[in-house]
């Protein structure tokens, strides 16, 4: 009990520390967008940029949106003719591997010099990003937010506000059905029937949550949730269903239905175990030792995520390497170790 209280207090202190980080100097990013600027003034949320002749050459503003790992801030520059000049990403909390996939400078180059009301805010349509759509969406939403501010206050141009239509489709329905099936299987007296349901749930979760959506629950997603970095509910209902099902089944059944019936990576490990036979059974002392190590690693990961206010810092699980075939060297090494162990160890 004392240890749990200490862990809670340390993680709470780390979370408070991370939330108290100092604000960024946005003027540095404004000068990056307008290298010819001589002076910069700020009026409300808008920066006004002047040349050496004290002539107004443009405006800049910061837009914010929520990405995969948390909030993202992008400074956007517009010239006095109403054309997009450039943008600079001030901060983000995305997984490094996936953020490198985005190549935001390419997107900014694609829309440079376009009139503010002609910009295509559908990042995926412009650049063709796959596997990091929520991060790409955060960039485009941040741009739109900043441009709406500048267009409305300085150019008398109205940019339509993006609609927020609730998206509940096959993905969300599948997740809901999988949780219900997993819960009902807990009450079956016939173990063979229960096991069949588990296999159906796992393989469905592998296909839908893993390969189709590539959105499994991981430690960075949990830390983002605990940090209050919540994605837009209207377009991320599946995320809330996964988190709610994960937490509620632990509270109600003292076990995670997600881990036993939905987890795509757990299904991969189980399938590999079936192929390899998993004939090695570890002694109880080894299992206890590894549980302590696992708990220590989870604590350290959460501490880093909270203290840095950046859940993306701890995203080293090998999920991405499996489901999108993209990952860091460390993720590929971890994947090899885990799957090799799954072949041999029960």
Secondary structure as GFF3:
##gff-version 3
##sequence-region A 1 346
A	DSSP	alpha_helix	2	19	.	.	.	ID=ss1
A	DSSP	alpha_helix	26	33	.	.	.	ID=ss2
A	DSSP	beta_strand	39	43	.	.	.	ID=ss3
A	DSSP	beta_strand	46	50	.	.	.	ID=ss4
A	DSSP	beta_strand	56	66	.	.	.	ID=ss5
A	DSSP	beta_strand	71	79	.	.	.	ID=ss6
A	DSSP	beta_strand	84	91	.	.	.	ID=ss7
A	DSSP	alpha_helix	96	102	.	.	.	ID=ss8
A	DSSP	alpha_helix	104	111	.	.	.	ID=ss9
A	DSSP	alpha_helix	123	127	.	.	.	ID=ss10
A	DSSP	alpha_helix	133	150	.	.	.	ID=ss11
A	DSSP	pi_helix	151	155	.	.	.	ID=ss12
A	DSSP	alpha_helix	170	185	.	.	.	ID=ss13
A	DSSP	alpha_helix	191	205	.	.	.	ID=ss14
A	DSSP	pi_helix	206	212	.	.	.	ID=ss15
A	DSSP	alpha_helix	219	226	.	.	.	ID=ss16
A	DSSP	three_ten_helix	233	235	.	.	.	ID=ss17
A	DSSP	alpha_helix	237	253	.	.	.	ID=ss18
A	DSSP	alpha_helix	257	257	.	.	.	ID=ss19
A	DSSP	pi_helix	258	262	.	.	.	ID=ss20
A	DSSP	alpha_helix	264	276	.	.	.	ID=ss21
A	DSSP	alpha_helix	284	308	.	.	.	ID=ss22
A	DSSP	three_ten_helix	311	314	.	.	.	ID=ss23
A	DSSP	alpha_helix	319	323	.	.	.	ID=ss24
A	DSSP	alpha_helix	329	344	.	.	.	ID=ss25
###
